[in-house]
Amino acid sequence: MLTYYLVVPFLYLFSYLPTNVLYKLADGLAFVLRDVIGYRKAVVLTNLRNSFPEKTETEIQQIAKETYTHLADRVIENIKCLTISEAEFLNRCQVENIEVLTKLYDEGRDVVLMIAHTGSWEWAGYVAHTLTKFKIYGVYSPASNKYFNDLIIGTRGKMGMNLISMKDTSAYFKEKKEEKTLHVFFTDQSPSNPNNAYWTKFMNQDTPFFYGGARYAIKHNCIPVFANIIQLKRGYYRVRITVIKDDVTNCTPDEIVQGYAELLEKQLKDRPSDWLWSHKRWKHTRALPQQ
């Protein structure tokens, strides 16, 4: 509790700083993470070398450098979320083809938004709420500190995001909501149980993916869509929505996740520094089939 009351006032003060000043602070944070602490530097370089064997070491080192800037910018932008106005984030994060979601809402369809840690994913979630009529839900891992957890809920909630604790998902997902919903699933993280995951070749490596979003889409007849979030320039982002499957009636979870993986891989090959390569994405090994 004491830590909360000591830290939070400073976070709010930082959040009121002009965005260009905050990005200067992000440069300093990126330098500390990369060159002073060396935060997961081996993980970043290994992930990049395995994912882009065709690139030179100079290119790998440049992407790694940009990766730390990407990570630092997300930290700063999350702090900015405490006080950012709706007008500012709408100016900074635009959806190129919002009519895709508008059409699905008008048709009375529910949506599963399968997203990755690319670009400014927090701001993209806020834009989705502002520009659509969907009731938006997202799964999250609660912070161990109750006060910081309440801060997270409040910050995201003010922009229209309704959070579901991971421990409550089993009970929650059994029931279909009456209102038209858009559920956000981060599908690029490493599953805790690789034996209950979809495995595919992704970025030149055997990779497990969560089934959660795909299974929810099929169970509740939702349309699964992919959000391509790219950085146009520092602090400005564009989101493009792609429908993965327009009918899940005779669809398997594998098909949906495979469609997501292919779209994400294309994005990463086009814009490799827009992702969090510090994630231990490939810490699991695919089990060999039993003879």
Buried (B, 14 or more C-beta within 10 A) or exposed (E): EEEBEEBBEEBEEBBEBEBEEBBEBBBEBBBBBBEEEEBBBEBBBBBBEEBBEEBEEEEBEBBBBBBBBBBBBBBBBBBBBBBBEBEBBBEBBBBEEBEBBBEBBEEEBBBBBBBBBBBBBBBBBBBBBBBBEBBBBBBBEBEEBEBBBBBBBEBBEEBBBBBBEEEEEEEBBEEEEEEBBBBBBBBBBBBEEBEEBBBBEBBEEEBBBBBBBBBBBBEBEBBBBBBBBBBEEEBBBBBBBBBBBEEBEEBEBBBBBBBBBBBBBEBBEEBBBBBBBBBEBBEBEBEEEEE
